[in-house]
């Protein structure tokens, strides 16, 4: 493991604590900033290229997330951001989920 400060080896417990904290922070960043943009782009791109098949919002959401192996626990939070981005950036309004 690479660290800013190196004072010798760390315990397995410290490693797990550091790694879990990092992973949680990384997942939160993806869920708050990256995934809403990615999923909105994916859905808008499908729509504007006439490539959207019949399916629920959640099916399209999951397809976009699956492409980059993102599994966010807070679907509702990311969904709200995706709907907002679709409306403001792509002029698309979700009328039925």
Order of alpha helices (4+ residues) and beta strands (2+ residues): alpha-alpha-alpha-alpha
